[in-house]
Amino acid sequence: MKIKIHYLGLVKAYTNKSQDEKDLKEGASLMDLLNKLAAEFGKQFTQEIYEPGAKDVKPMFAVMVNGIVTGQLNGLDTRLKEGDNVILMPLMTGG
């Protein structure tokens, strides 16, 4: 299944992308997606945003699935489905 990912603010600097699309197995969780991103983007991503195996992203970041923060869903155990939009962003940005 295909999942769309949008990287906002500081996350965009760590990934060098503003958006992406990933193929995941049917029934994959948000944690599965984050583990895949951590493997792709490496050390800076894992140090700053998400460490594989952790129960959540680092405190200064948030994840939304289809416009809903994961705290209102099942956290990283949230099951994804074809066409979902995931946003990975810092909690605050300055300007």
N, C-alpha and C positions, 0 to 999 in steps of 0.2 A: 504494500500500500504506500502511497505517496503522501508525505507530510510537508507542508510549507513552514519554513522557519524565517522569522524576521529578527534581525539583530539591531538593537537600538543603542544609541549613546556609546558608552565605553565598550560595550560588548562588540560593537562594530569594529572598534580599534583592535581588539584581540583576535577577531576572525578575518579581518580585511574584506568583509562582505556585509552588505546590508540585508540580503535575503538569500535563501537557499532552498533546496528541495531534497529530501532524503527518502529513500525506499526502506521501509521497515517490514518485518513479518507481521502478518495479521495478528491482532491482539497485543501488539507491543505496548509497553508502558512509556510514560514520559521519562522514567529512569533509563530505559533502553535507549531512547533517543539521546539523552544527555551523555550516556556512556559512549555512544558512537561519536558524538561531537568532541568529547574529551580526547578520544583516540585520534581523531582527525586533526584537531587544533593544538594538541600537545601541552607542554609544561605551563605556559602562561595561562591558558584557559583553565587548567586544573588547579593552579595555584590561586587564581583570582575569582573564578566563577563557580566551578563545580568539580569536586574530587570524586572520581568513580567510587561507588559503594556508599557514599554519604546519603543521609536521609533527606537532604534538601540542598538547594544551591547555597552559596555563601551568603552571609547576612545582608550584604549591600546590593543584592540582586533579586529579581523576581521573575517568575515565569507565568505566562498566561496561555490558556488553551481556548481558542475561539472567543477571546475577550473576557474570560473569567480567570481570576487569579487562582493558582493551584490550591491555596489555602481554603477556598470554597469548594474545591473538588476533592479528590483523594490524594492530594500531594503528588509526590513523584510516582505513586502507584496508579495514577490516572491512566486509564486505557485510552489509547489513541485510535482513531479510525480514519479511513481514506478521506483525504481532502481537509483534514484538520489544519488550522493555522496556529502555530506556536510562536509566541513572542518572548524573547529573552532580553531583559533590559535591566539597567541599574534602577534602584529605587528612587534616586534623585539625579537630576542633571542640572548643571548651571549654565548661565549664558550671559 
